[in-house]
Amino acid sequence: MQHEAKIGKFRPWIVLGAATAINMTMGVTYSWSLIKKALVTDWQWANVEASFPLTTYTAVFALAMVFAGRMQDKLGPRLIASLGAVLLGTGLISCSFANTPFSMMLTYGIAGMGNGLCYASTIPASIKWFPPERKGLATGIVVSGIGLASVYISPIANWLLGNWGISRTFLVLGTGAFFVMITSAQFLRNPPLNYKPKSKIGGIAVPVNMTAHASCDIDWPEMIKTKLFYKLWFMYLIAASAGLMIIGHIATIAKTQANWENGFYLVIIFAIFNTGGRFMAGFFSDKYGRRNVMLLVFLLQAVNLTFFASYITPALLALGTMMTGLCYGSCFALFPLATADFFGMRNFGINYGLIFLAWGFAGILGPILAGYAVDITGNYFIAYAISAGLSFVVFFLALTIHPLAKHI
């Protein structure tokens, strides 16, 4: 009995640790910028062709989140995350046999499906164990795992690509990811039905300084009837597309704008600030409100993109990459938290899955826009300008976010 009580006391942190480990391993896909560069230089693919697998990955990832969200709401996170680990490993290993854009799209899409299943299981399983005043912190920690992955995976992938080639790189990454994720998935579980974490704020449902609060648990058919859902969806689309555009092309951007061959260093910088943005956005949104942090993120992103074309030295590109990573990472904490605040936790899996579809469409908008821009004009200036303008739009849109009753 004493042993069970001790395990129960640390269960939230065990689940959070396992979820973070899964997300850190999922982050192997952030090595795509390096793989894309190798596909263009070693296999002579066009920039657009080398962007298609990432686009497919993000679209499948987002679609899988919808179904996986509902499945984990009903079946629990351990089973769904285990299935996701199998699919991710299978997809990456299968990429080692792909040698055309179409076959790479199919196999990398399988990996995206696996990541969707895992990601849909890690966030709900983590934040359900924590009281309202710590949900932002818990979310920031668990989603920071994906961003942190590139800190270690970028130099590994760069070494593998340089010494073993593209195909063997996929084989090694897929095998390693499978074993780590399938093991970590066994520690995921939802809290008991009547579980109530201890809170320092008594009976208040959420911290009083948050922008919104859910007065009830709303299922997806009611959620999609609200204006708030579409506002959040569009904001996520624009905010994520800019980050995906940069991370998907950063190695090529370094070569095009600064004639710098060591773009993999920018992948590491992006990863560090992507991770920091996730953690800080979760932490500060607990204190200052989701909307206030969103406004700061959108404004910073818009200004950064406005000047990105003028970053023509490695130092300036590093600065721009820092800001992009910080803004992009913040979204992964802010939008699930906003979903929980506005629509409740009971149906969080499917509700956030539907909002996360915006990220999938962002994977189409951002990388493909950048790919066409550089293939047609030889630079990324047009892509930066469009993304900057849309970022200013969502900044003003965020000013209209209010408690749910005003959006129905």
Secondary structure, 3 states (H helix, E strand, C coil): CHHHHHHHHHHHHHHHHHHHHHHHHHHHHHHHHHHHHHHHHHCCCCHHHHHHHHHHHHHHHHHHHHHHHHHHHHHCHHHHHHHHHHHHHHHHHHHCCCCCHHHHHHHHHHHHHHHHHHHHHHHHHHHCCCCHHHHHHHHHHHHHHHHHHHHHHHHHHHHHHHHCHHHHHHHHHHHHHHHHHHHHHCCCCCCCCCCCCCCCCCCCCCCCCCCCCCCCCCCHHHHCCCHHHHHHHHHHHHHHHHHHHHHHHHHHHHHHHHCCCCCHHHHHHHHHHHHHHHHHHHHHHHHHCHHHHHHHHHHHHHHHHHHHHHCCCHHHHHHHHHHHHHHHHHHHHHHHHHHHHHHCCCCHHHHHHHHHHHHHHHHHHHHHHHHHHHHHHCCCHHHHHHHHHHHHHHHHHHCCCCCHHHCC
